[in-house]
Amino acid sequence: MLALPGHRRAEIAHLCAHSGAVAYVKDEFGGFDFCTIARDIAPVPHVIVSGDAQEFTSLESLDAKDVTLPRVDASDPALFLLSGGTTRLPKLIPRTHDDYAYVMRASAEAMQVGAEVVYLAVNPVAHQAALACPGVLGSLLLGGKAVLTSSVRPDDVFALMRREGVTVTTVVPSVLRLWTDAGRPPGELSRLLVQVGSAPLDPALALRAAKTLGCRVQR
């Protein structure tokens, strides 16, 4: 299952208990030490840490060379997405391997992208769009490249797009408006396709964004 960076003890404890998780993998984000959560939640057999592992298992210490991986049935769950938060605590949504493979292929076909794709994940990759529509996983499946960012600031994002040659990204309408209000970015973005989802997109904003940013906008 994929937790969000903003989740803390209440959410993580709920997700671990509800799913029967056998491992909790964490990294630092925004200066918060998630090891404090690992100590507080009900016992999970394995806590794996990227960075300073303290009393837990270091991600860097793991070596899978001699491990026999289990056989995977494509109809089995590949991961659990989280519900959109209409209730206080998120619910788990099982997604199967074949389900995700289809979504990635179909999205890429509809968007007419292939191995040349360079995808920028602006939305959280724990959400469906940035993960697999075609998102990070779909772009890698196609043989392309995925780029991650934790900023939506126009100066940061536009510089990253130019440096990495980004061709596709996914945003919510409020981020598209932020970028558009910033004015025409330096450099050429005519190869860029901006997917917009999660909320209704005002057609006037879509037209203004395409004209101002010099890119294509897709609902």
Secondary structure, DSSP 8 states (H G I E B T S, - for coil): ----TT--HHHHHHHHHHHT-SEEEEE-BTTB-THHHHHHSS--SEEEEES--TTSEEGGG---TT-------TTSEEEEEE--SSSSS--EEEEEHHHHHHHHHHHHHHHT--TT-EEEE-S-TTSHHHHHSSHHHHHHHTT-EEEE-S---HHHHHHHHHHHT--EEEE-HHHHHHHHHT---SS--TT-EEEE-SS---HHHHHHHHHHHTSEEE-
